[in-house]
Amino acid sequence: FVGTPEHIRERIEVYEAAGLDLLLLQMSPQAEEMDRFAAQVIEPMRARAKEPA
């Protein structure tokens, strides 16, 4: 995925809606980029999933 964190979240949600339940990522430098991905993409998605519908 390439783009802003918001754009990446939107793309992941499209795949998730289509039934994707596993996402493999490769980043470099791995530790720093995975930390950034977790903070900017995953955590906001988790927070939104916890919101009442």
ChimeraX commands (.cxc) that place a marker at each C-alpha (Angstrom):
marker #1 position 0.00,0.00,0.00 radius 0.5
marker #1 position 1.15,3.52,-0.78 radius 0.5
marker #1 position -0.57,6.66,0.39 radius 0.5
marker #1 position -1.68,8.54,3.47 radius 0.5
marker #1 position -2.62,6.57,6.57 radius 0.5
marker #1 position -6.28,7.43,5.90 radius 0.5
marker #1 position -6.07,6.17,2.31 radius 0.5
marker #1 position -4.37,2.96,3.44 radius 0.5
marker #1 position -7.06,2.39,6.10 radius 0.5
marker #1 position -9.76,2.85,3.45 radius 0.5
marker #1 position -8.09,0.35,1.12 radius 0.5
marker #1 position -7.70,-2.22,3.89 radius 0.5
marker #1 position -11.38,-1.81,4.78 radius 0.5
marker #1 position -12.35,-2.55,1.16 radius 0.5
marker #1 position -10.34,-5.78,1.25 radius 0.5
marker #1 position -11.77,-6.65,4.66 radius 0.5
marker #1 position -15.32,-6.15,3.38 radius 0.5
marker #1 position -14.50,-8.54,0.53 radius 0.5
marker #1 position -13.50,-11.23,3.04 radius 0.5
marker #1 position -9.76,-10.70,3.50 radius 0.5
marker #1 position -8.70,-11.83,6.96 radius 0.5
marker #1 position -4.90,-11.86,6.61 radius 0.5
marker #1 position -2.58,-9.10,5.46 radius 0.5
marker #1 position 1.17,-9.69,5.04 radius 0.5
marker #1 position 3.36,-6.60,4.97 radius 0.5
marker #1 position 6.98,-5.95,4.10 radius 0.5
marker #1 position 8.55,-2.66,5.13 radius 0.5
marker #1 position 12.01,-1.21,5.40 radius 0.5
marker #1 position 13.38,-0.34,7.86 radius 0.5
marker #1 position 11.05,-2.91,9.33 radius 0.5
marker #1 position 10.88,-2.03,13.03 radius 0.5
marker #1 position 10.38,1.69,12.52 radius 0.5
marker #1 position 7.87,1.33,9.70 radius 0.5
marker #1 position 5.86,-1.35,11.53 radius 0.5
marker #1 position 5.66,0.93,14.57 radius 0.5
marker #1 position 4.43,3.78,12.37 radius 0.5
marker #1 position 1.93,1.51,10.58 radius 0.5
marker #1 position 0.59,0.28,13.92 radius 0.5
marker #1 position 0.20,3.81,15.29 radius 0.5
marker #1 position -1.18,5.51,12.18 radius 0.5
marker #1 position -3.20,2.73,10.54 radius 0.5
marker #1 position -4.04,-0.13,12.91 radius 0.5
marker #1 position -4.78,1.79,16.12 radius 0.5
marker #1 position -7.28,4.18,14.47 radius 0.5
marker #1 position -8.99,1.19,12.83 radius 0.5
marker #1 position -9.25,-0.59,16.18 radius 0.5
marker #1 position -10.61,2.54,17.87 radius 0.5
marker #1 position -13.24,2.99,15.16 radius 0.5
marker #1 position -14.25,-0.68,15.40 radius 0.5
marker #1 position -14.93,-0.22,19.13 radius 0.5
marker #1 position -17.28,2.74,18.55 radius 0.5
marker #1 position -20.98,1.98,18.96 radius 0.5
marker #1 position -22.79,1.62,15.65 radius 0.5
marker link #1:1,2 radius 0.2
marker link #1:2,3 radius 0.2
marker link #1:3,4 radius 0.2
marker link #1:4,5 radius 0.2
marker link #1:5,6 radius 0.2
marker link #1:6,7 radius 0.2
marker link #1:7,8 radius 0.2
marker link #1:8,9 radius 0.2
marker link #1:9,10 radius 0.2
marker link #1:10,11 radius 0.2
marker link #1:11,12 radius 0.2
marker link #1:12,13 radius 0.2
marker link #1:13,14 radius 0.2
marker link #1:14,15 radius 0.2
marker link #1:15,16 radius 0.2
marker link #1:16,17 radius 0.2
marker link #1:17,18 radius 0.2
marker link #1:18,19 radius 0.2
marker link #1:19,20 radius 0.2
marker link #1:20,21 radius 0.2
marker link #1:21,22 radius 0.2
marker link #1:22,23 radius 0.2
marker link #1:23,24 radius 0.2
marker link #1:24,25 radius 0.2
marker link #1:25,26 radius 0.2
marker link #1:26,27 radius 0.2
marker link #1:27,28 radius 0.2
marker link #1:28,29 radius 0.2
marker link #1:29,30 radius 0.2
marker link #1:30,31 radius 0.2
marker link #1:31,32 radius 0.2
marker link #1:32,33 radius 0.2
marker link #1:33,34 radius 0.2
marker link #1:34,35 radius 0.2
marker link #1:35,36 radius 0.2
marker link #1:36,37 radius 0.2
marker link #1:37,38 radius 0.2
marker link #1:38,39 radius 0.2
marker link #1:39,40 radius 0.2
marker link #1:40,41 radius 0.2
marker link #1:41,42 radius 0.2
marker link #1:42,43 radius 0.2
marker link #1:43,44 radius 0.2
marker link #1:44,45 radius 0.2
marker link #1:45,46 radius 0.2
marker link #1:46,47 radius 0.2
marker link #1:47,48 radius 0.2
marker link #1:48,49 radius 0.2
marker link #1:49,50 radius 0.2
marker link #1:50,51 radius 0.2
marker link #1:51,52 radius 0.2
marker link #1:52,53 radius 0.2
view
